[in-house]
Amino acid sequence: MNIAIVTDSTCDWSPEEYEQNNVVMVPLKIQVGEQTLLDQLELPSEEFYDRMLAASEIPMTSQPSPGDFVAVYERLAGEGFDAVVSLHLAPVLSGTLASAEMAAKNVDIPVAAIDSKNATSSLGLLVEKACRMRDGGAEFSAIVSALEAATEKTHLYLAPESTDNLVKGGRITEEQAQGAAMLNIKLVFALDETGRLVNLDKVKGSKGIIKRFVEAAVAHAEEYGPLRLRFMHARNGGEVEKLIDALEAEGIEFEVAGIDSCGATVATHAGIGVIGMAVSPANG
């Protein structure tokens, strides 16, 4: 069975990684000022950061339309694919999955539109898993079942460097931001079981962020064994390298699946300097 893998631009893979893994990416749309551009295709992450810094208001994102997905699915059917696994960011963050589900009902080949319950690098880990199963000859139904189970064991942690965008987005008040800055307090967030961004902890400085991420990885290693990790950041690769060094020093058994430039959906709220760690079992 010839199975296609589709995801959306919040996966945050590089163009080369999509091509190497034969994954089709459907872009979200980003409104910056008066312009609406296709995420990653017309507005790569690095250019988005520059525009975000220059903008007076937080850029807005919107999901692809059902018609965008129909066009992709029909093209894949025309190319000889028998079925499509379409894996997308959590619906609590975007209506992208709803568009994919609607499109799936209007094409002639089976399409499984799957709620990853994740976003950015943790979505990327799930797309990786889909690719490994496809390349290993797994059946369509087996891939779908395995991915639905894997969403429960795939996690994302992230920590903004600055609270500026959190204030602009109404997630915290200006007074809270000023108090945190005076005390060098950093906020650590995670995605909950539905994919919603929740405040996990408050820590002291950048070292506190790394320590908290390592604690989270240790807890998952105790539960799952060896880990597969992807990291993301917005112009803060140095901190990611420090985090990897700290994880190695802790003696955790893990493999690095990739380091991603954080895309617009998360960077809009977390801002420049955010770092993140996505976790899944290496053998699950």
C-alpha positions as CSV (number, residue, x, y, z in Angstrom):
1,M,0.0,0.0,0.0
2,N,1.4,3.4,-1.0
3,I,0.8,5.7,2.0
4,A,1.4,9.5,1.9
5,I,2.3,11.5,5.0
6,V,0.9,15.0,5.3
7,T,1.4,17.6,8.1
8,D,1.2,21.3,8.5
9,S,3.8,24.0,8.8
10,T,3.7,24.0,12.6
11,C,5.8,20.8,12.5
12,D,8.7,23.3,12.0
13,W,10.9,20.9,10.0
14,S,13.3,22.4,7.5
15,P,12.4,22.2,3.8
16,E,15.2,19.6,3.4
17,E,13.7,17.4,6.1
18,Y,10.3,17.3,4.4
19,E,11.9,16.4,1.1
20,Q,14.2,13.8,2.5
21,N,11.3,12.1,4.3
22,N,8.8,12.5,1.5
23,V,6.4,14.4,3.7
24,V,3.9,17.0,2.3
25,M,3.6,20.2,4.3
26,V,0.4,22.3,4.2
27,P,1.2,25.9,5.3
28,L,-0.8,27.9,7.8
29,K,-1.3,31.6,6.9
30,I,0.3,34.5,8.8
31,Q,-0.9,38.0,8.9
32,V,1.8,40.6,9.6
33,G,0.5,44.1,9.3
34,E,-1.5,44.3,6.0
35,Q,0.2,41.2,4.5
36,T,-1.0,37.6,4.7
37,L,1.8,35.1,3.8
38,L,2.1,31.3,3.7
39,D,4.0,30.1,6.8
40,Q,7.5,28.7,5.9
41,L,6.9,28.9,2.2
42,E,6.6,32.7,1.8
43,L,7.7,33.6,5.3
44,P,10.5,31.4,6.7
45,S,11.0,31.5,10.5
46,E,14.1,33.7,10.4
47,E,12.2,36.3,8.3
48,F,9.2,36.0,10.6
49,Y,11.3,36.9,13.6
50,D,12.4,40.1,12.0
51,R,8.9,41.1,11.0
52,M,7.6,40.2,14.5
53,L,10.2,42.4,16.1
54,A,9.3,45.3,13.9
55,A,5.5,44.9,14.3
56,S,3.6,47.0,16.7
57,E,1.0,44.2,17.2
58,I,1.4,40.4,17.5
59,P,1.1,38.7,14.1
60,M,-2.0,36.6,13.6
61,T,-2.1,33.0,12.2
62,S,-5.0,31.2,10.5
63,Q,-5.5,27.7,9.4
64,P,-5.5,26.3,5.9
65,S,-8.9,26.0,4.3
66,P,-10.6,22.6,3.6
67,G,-10.1,23.4,0.0
68,D,-6.3,23.7,0.5
69,F,-6.3,20.2,1.9
70,V,-8.6,18.8,-0.8
71,A,-6.2,20.0,-3.4
72,V,-3.3,18.2,-1.6
73,Y,-5.2,15.0,-1.1
74,E,-6.5,14.9,-4.7
75,R,-3.0,15.5,-6.0
76,L,-1.6,12.7,-3.9
77,A,-4.4,10.4,-5.2
78,G,-3.5,11.4,-8.7
79,E,0.2,10.5,-8.0
80,G,-0.8,6.9,-7.1
81,F,-1.1,7.0,-3.3
82,D,-3.6,4.6,-1.8
83,A,-4.2,6.4,1.5
84,V,-3.1,9.5,3.5
85,V,-2.0,9.9,7.1
86,S,-2.6,13.6,7.8
87,L,-1.1,14.6,11.2
88,H,-1.7,18.1,12.6
89,L,-1.3,20.4,15.6
90,A,-3.7,20.2,18.4
91,P,-7.2,21.7,17.7
92,V,-7.1,23.7,20.9
93,L,-4.4,25.8,19.1
94,S,-5.8,26.0,15.6
95,G,-8.7,24.9,13.4
96,T,-6.2,23.2,11.0
97,L,-7.3,19.7,12.0
98,A,-11.0,20.6,11.4
99,S,-10.1,21.7,7.8
100,A,-8.3,18.4,7.2
101,E,-11.2,16.4,8.6
102,M,-13.7,18.2,6.4
103,A,-11.4,17.7,3.3
104,A,-11.0,14.0,4.1
105,K,-14.7,13.4,3.5
106,N,-14.5,14.9,0.0
107,V,-11.7,12.8,-1.6
108,D,-11.8,9.3,-3.0
109,I,-8.9,7.7,-1.1
110,P,-8.9,7.0,2.7
111,V,-7.5,9.9,4.7
112,A,-6.9,9.7,8.5
113,A,-6.8,13.2,9.9
114,I,-5.1,12.8,13.3
115,D,-5.0,15.1,16.3
116,S,-1.4,15.1,17.4
117,K,-2.3,16.9,20.7
118,N,1.0,18.6,20.1
119,A,2.8,21.3,18.1
120,T,6.2,22.3,16.8
121,S,9.0,19.8,17.7
122,S,6.7,17.4,19.5
123,L,4.5,17.2,16.3
124,G,7.7,16.7,14.5
125,L,8.5,13.6,16.6
126,L,5.1,12.1,15.7
127,V,5.6,12.8,12.0
128,E,9.0,11.0,12.3
129,K,7.2,8.0,13.7
130,A,4.7,8.0,10.9
131,C,7.6,8.0,8.4
132,R,9.5,5.2,10.1
133,M,6.4,3.0,10.1
134,R,5.6,3.8,6.5
135,D,9.1,3.1,5.4
136,G,9.0,-0.2,7.4
137,G,6.0,-1.4,5.4
138,A,3.4,-0.9,8.1
139,E,-0.3,-1.0,7.1
140,F,-2.4,2.2,7.0
141,S,-4.5,1.1,10.0
142,A,-1.5,0.1,12.1
143,I,0.2,3.5,11.5
144,V,-3.0,5.4,12.5
145,S,-3.4,3.3,15.7
146,A,0.2,3.7,16.7
147,L,0.2,7.4,16.2
148,E,-3.0,7.9,18.2
149,A,-1.4,5.9,21.0
150,A,1.9,7.8,20.7
151,T,0.3,11.2,21.2
152,E,-0.2,10.3,24.8
153,K,3.6,9.7,25.3
154,T,4.8,12.7,23.4
155,H,5.4,15.9,25.3
156,L,6.6,19.5,24.8
157,Y,8.2,21.8,27.3
158,L,9.1,25.4,26.4
159,A,10.5,28.5,28.2
160,P,10.4,32.1,26.8
161,E,13.5,34.3,27.3
162,S,11.3,37.4,27.5
163,T,7.7,38.0,28.6
164,D,7.1,40.7,26.1
165,N,4.9,38.7,23.7
166,L,3.1,37.0,26.6
167,V,2.0,40.4,27.8
168,K,1.0,41.5,24.2
169,G,-1.0,38.3,23.9
170,G,-2.7,38.8,27.2
171,R,-1.3,35.7,28.8
172,I,0.2,37.6,31.7
173,T,-0.2,41.3,32.9
174,E,2.4,44.0,32.5
175,E,2.7,44.0,36.4
176,Q,3.4,40.3,36.5
177,A,6.0,40.7,33.7
178,Q,7.8,43.5,35.5
179,G,7.8,41.6,38.8
180,A,9.3,38.5,37.0
181,A,12.0,40.6,35.3
182,M,13.1,42.2,38.6
183,L,13.5,38.9,40.2
184,N,15.0,37.2,37.1
185,I,12.1,34.8,37.2
186,K,11.5,32.6,34.1
187,L,8.3,30.8,33.2
188,V,8.3,27.2,32.0
189,F,5.3,26.0,30.0
190,A,4.2,22.6,28.8
191,L,1.4,21.3,26.6
192,D,-1.3,19.4,28.5
193,E,-3.0,16.2,27.4
194,T,-5.1,18.2,24.9
195,G,-2.3,20.3,23.5
196,R,-3.2,23.4,25.4
197,L,-0.3,25.6,26.6
198,V,-0.2,25.6,30.4
199,N,2.1,27.3,33.0
200,L,4.2,24.5,34.5
201,D,6.7,26.2,36.8
202,K,8.6,29.4,37.7
203,V,12.4,29.1,37.9
204,K,15.3,31.4,38.6
205,G,17.1,32.5,35.4
206,S,18.3,30.5,32.4
207,K,20.1,27.9,34.6
208,G,16.8,27.3,36.3
209,I,15.2,26.6,32.9
210,I,17.8,24.0,32.0
211,K,17.5,22.4,35.4
212,R,13.7,22.1,35.1
213,F,14.0,20.7,31.6
214,V,16.5,18.1,32.7
215,E,14.1,17.1,35.6
216,A,11.3,16.6,33.1
217,A,13.6,14.4,30.9
218,V,14.7,12.4,33.9
219,A,11.1,11.7,34.8
220,H,10.2,10.6,31.3
221,A,13.3,8.4,31.1
222,E,12.3,6.7,34.3
223,E,8.9,6.0,32.8
224,Y,9.8,5.2,29.2
225,G,13.5,4.2,29.2
226,P,15.6,5.7,26.3
227,L,14.3,8.9,24.9
228,R,14.0,10.5,21.5
229,L,14.3,14.3,21.8
230,R,13.8,17.2,19.4
231,F,14.7,20.7,20.4
232,M,13.4,24.1,19.1
233,H,14.4,27.7,19.6
234,A,14.0,31.2,18.2
235,R,17.5,32.6,17.8
236,N,18.7,30.9,21.0
237,G,20.7,27.9,19.8
238,G,23.4,28.4,22.4
239,E,20.9,27.6,25.2
240,V,19.8,24.5,23.4
241,E,23.4,23.3,23.2
242,K,23.8,24.0,27.0
243,L,20.6,21.9,27.6
244,I,21.9,19.0,25.6
245,D,25.2,19.1,27.5
246,A,23.2,19.1,30.8
247,L,21.2,16.1,29.7
248,E,24.3,14.2,28.8
249,A,25.9,15.1,32.1
250,E,22.8,13.7,33.9
251,G,23.4,10.4,32.2
252,I,20.1,10.1,30.5
253,E,20.0,7.8,27.5
254,F,18.6,9.8,24.6
255,E,19.1,10.5,20.9
256,V,18.7,14.0,19.3
257,A,16.2,13.8,16.4
258,G,16.7,17.4,15.4
259,I,16.9,21.1,16.4
260,D,14.2,23.2,14.9
261,S,13.7,26.9,14.3
262,C,10.5,27.7,16.2
263,G,7.7,28.7,13.8
264,A,5.2,31.4,14.0
265,T,2.4,29.6,15.9
266,V,4.5,29.2,19.0
267,A,7.0,32.1,18.5
268,T,4.1,34.6,18.2
269,H,3.3,33.9,21.9
270,A,6.7,32.9,23.3
271,G,8.9,35.5,21.5
272,I,12.5,35.6,20.4
273,G,14.8,33.6,22.7
274,V,12.3,30.8,23.5
275,I,13.7,27.3,23.8
276,G,11.8,24.0,23.8
277,M,12.3,20.3,24.3
278,A,10.0,17.6,22.8
279,V,10.2,14.2,24.4
280,S,9.0,10.7,23.3
281,P,10.0,7.1,24.0
282,A,12.9,6.0,21.7
283,N,11.4,2.5,21.5
284,G,7.7,3.3,21.6
